[in-house]
Amino acid sequence: MPVIRAKTLQDLFKRYRRPGDIVFAWVFLAFSLFLLLNLDAQTATVKGTKWAAQPSFWPTVAVYTMVVFGALHLISSFVSPKLDGRWQEVGFWLRSFEFATWFMAYVILVPQLGYLPSTVLFTIVLTIRLGYPLHPFLGAAVALAVTVVVIFKSLLQVKVPGGQVYEYLPDALRSFMLTYF
């Protein structure tokens, strides 16, 4: 029979800090305050509508809640013991922006090269970037790219802009590439 442990209220609210906690608390509070300062410009109120039925009601509740809990998080980070490794943790977080940059480059390339060539290039470059050897994984990367393009363009009929490079193709091939790839 399994042992059931009863937790006290103190156990339930025990704070487990991480090295970058205070940096996250500052960034979250700053972002919350930014949203609060821009709340009036981004939401609307309708005259003659009840307070809780206003279009701005739930965004206002959410932003004020973010500010309150962001401030509480910052205060609790100040009173908690300091942990070493804060900047290593922040560096780890910042490394994730590399992949957002890769994706933005892909988004910029699609209207230039077309959906199929950009997707094939993107999968090959990311395969290399992730450290996989090209010999066994090149075919898998290209097959994945072609599969994704066929599913999205042909089966799901997602409208993706045609590449400018398609303008140089003969008319029949250009039409086929714009429709299916």
C-alpha positions as CSV (number, residue, x, y, z in Angstrom):
1,M,0.0,0.0,0.0
2,P,1.5,3.4,-1.0
3,V,2.4,5.8,1.7
4,I,0.5,9.1,1.6
5,R,2.4,12.1,2.9
6,A,0.5,15.0,4.3
7,K,1.9,18.4,3.4
8,T,1.7,21.4,5.6
9,L,0.7,24.8,4.3
10,Q,4.4,25.8,4.7
11,D,5.5,22.9,2.5
12,L,3.0,23.8,-0.2
13,F,4.3,27.4,-0.4
14,K,8.0,26.6,0.0
15,R,10.0,28.7,-2.4
16,Y,12.5,26.9,-4.7
17,R,14.8,29.5,-6.2
18,R,16.8,29.2,-9.3
19,P,20.0,31.1,-10.1
20,G,18.5,33.6,-12.5
21,D,15.3,34.2,-10.5
22,I,16.0,37.8,-9.6
23,V,16.7,38.7,-13.3
24,F,13.5,37.0,-14.4
25,A,11.6,38.9,-11.6
26,W,13.0,42.2,-12.8
27,V,12.2,41.5,-16.5
28,F,8.7,40.2,-15.7
29,L,7.9,43.2,-13.6
30,A,9.2,45.6,-16.2
31,F,7.2,43.9,-18.9
32,S,4.1,44.0,-16.7
33,L,4.5,47.7,-16.0
34,F,5.0,48.3,-19.8
35,L,1.7,46.6,-20.4
36,L,0.1,48.6,-17.7
37,L,1.3,51.9,-19.1
38,N,0.0,51.0,-22.6
39,L,-3.3,49.4,-21.4
40,D,-5.5,52.5,-22.2
41,A,-4.1,52.7,-25.7
42,Q,-4.6,49.1,-26.5
43,T,-8.1,48.4,-25.0
44,A,-11.4,50.0,-25.5
45,T,-14.3,50.9,-23.2
46,V,-17.9,51.2,-24.5
47,K,-20.2,53.8,-23.0
48,G,-23.4,52.3,-21.7
49,T,-21.9,48.9,-21.1
50,K,-21.6,47.3,-17.7
51,W,-18.2,47.4,-16.0
52,A,-17.7,43.6,-16.2
53,A,-18.9,43.5,-19.8
54,Q,-16.4,46.0,-21.1
55,P,-13.9,44.8,-23.7
56,S,-11.1,46.1,-21.6
57,F,-12.2,44.3,-18.4
58,W,-10.3,41.0,-18.6
59,P,-7.1,42.5,-20.1
60,T,-7.2,45.0,-17.2
61,V,-7.6,42.3,-14.6
62,A,-4.8,40.3,-16.2
63,V,-2.3,43.1,-16.4
64,Y,-3.0,44.4,-12.9
65,T,-2.6,40.8,-11.7
66,M,0.7,40.5,-13.5
67,V,2.0,43.7,-11.9
68,V,1.0,42.6,-8.4
69,F,2.4,39.1,-8.7
70,G,5.5,40.4,-10.5
71,A,6.1,42.8,-7.6
72,L,5.6,40.0,-5.1
73,H,8.0,37.8,-7.0
74,L,10.6,40.5,-7.0
75,I,10.2,41.1,-3.3
76,S,10.5,37.4,-2.6
77,S,13.6,37.2,-4.7
78,F,15.2,40.0,-2.7
79,V,14.5,38.3,0.6
80,S,15.6,34.8,-0.6
81,P,19.2,33.7,-0.2
82,K,21.4,34.6,-3.2
83,L,22.4,31.7,-5.4
84,D,25.5,31.5,-7.5
85,G,25.3,31.1,-11.3
86,R,22.9,33.9,-12.1
87,W,24.6,35.0,-15.3
88,Q,25.2,31.5,-16.6
89,E,21.5,31.0,-16.3
90,V,20.7,34.2,-18.1
91,G,23.2,33.2,-20.8
92,F,21.4,29.9,-21.1
93,W,18.1,31.8,-21.6
94,L,19.6,34.1,-24.2
95,R,20.9,31.1,-26.3
96,S,17.3,30.3,-27.2
97,F,17.1,33.6,-29.2
98,E,19.5,32.0,-31.7
99,F,16.7,29.7,-32.9
100,A,14.2,32.6,-33.1
101,T,16.8,34.3,-35.3
102,W,17.1,31.2,-37.5
103,F,13.3,31.2,-37.8
104,M,13.1,34.9,-38.7
105,A,15.8,34.3,-41.4
106,Y,13.6,31.5,-42.8
107,V,10.5,33.8,-42.8
108,I,12.5,36.4,-44.7
109,L,13.8,33.8,-47.2
110,V,10.4,32.3,-48.1
111,P,9.2,35.2,-50.3
112,Q,12.6,35.4,-52.0
113,L,13.4,31.7,-52.7
114,G,10.0,30.1,-52.4
115,Y,8.5,27.8,-49.8
116,L,10.1,24.5,-51.0
117,P,13.7,25.8,-51.5
118,S,13.6,27.8,-48.2
119,T,12.3,24.8,-46.2
120,V,14.9,22.5,-47.7
121,L,17.7,24.9,-47.0
122,F,16.3,25.6,-43.5
123,T,16.2,21.9,-42.5
124,I,19.7,21.3,-43.9
125,V,21.2,24.3,-42.1
126,L,19.5,23.4,-38.8
127,T,20.7,19.8,-39.2
128,I,24.3,21.1,-39.5
129,R,23.8,23.6,-36.7
130,L,22.5,21.0,-34.3
131,G,25.7,19.0,-35.0
132,Y,24.2,16.0,-36.8
133,P,26.5,14.5,-39.4
134,L,25.3,15.3,-42.9
135,H,26.0,11.9,-44.5
136,P,23.2,9.9,-42.8
137,F,20.9,12.8,-41.9
138,L,20.9,14.9,-45.2
139,G,18.3,12.7,-46.8
140,A,16.1,12.7,-43.7
141,A,16.3,16.5,-43.6
142,V,15.4,16.9,-47.2
143,A,12.6,14.3,-47.0
144,L,11.2,16.1,-43.9
145,A,11.2,19.5,-45.7
146,V,9.5,18.1,-48.8
147,T,6.9,16.3,-46.6
148,V,6.1,19.5,-44.7
149,V,5.8,21.5,-47.9
150,V,3.5,18.9,-49.6
151,I,1.3,18.6,-46.5
152,F,0.9,22.4,-46.0
153,K,0.7,23.5,-49.6
154,S,-1.1,20.6,-51.4
155,L,-3.2,18.9,-48.7
156,L,-4.0,21.7,-46.3
157,Q,-3.8,24.4,-49.1
158,V,-2.1,26.9,-46.8
159,K,-1.5,30.1,-48.8
160,V,2.3,30.8,-48.7
161,P,3.7,33.6,-50.9
162,G,5.5,32.3,-54.0
163,G,9.2,33.0,-54.2
164,Q,10.6,35.7,-56.5
165,V,13.0,33.1,-57.9
166,Y,9.9,31.4,-59.4
167,E,9.6,34.3,-61.8
168,Y,12.6,32.9,-63.7
169,L,11.0,29.5,-64.4
170,P,9.1,28.6,-67.6
171,D,5.3,29.4,-67.3
172,A,4.1,25.8,-66.9
173,L,6.7,25.0,-64.2
174,R,6.2,28.4,-62.5
175,S,2.4,27.7,-62.2
176,F,3.1,24.2,-60.8
177,M,5.6,25.5,-58.3
178,L,3.3,28.3,-57.1
179,T,0.4,25.9,-56.7
180,Y,2.1,23.0,-55.1
181,F,5.5,24.1,-53.8
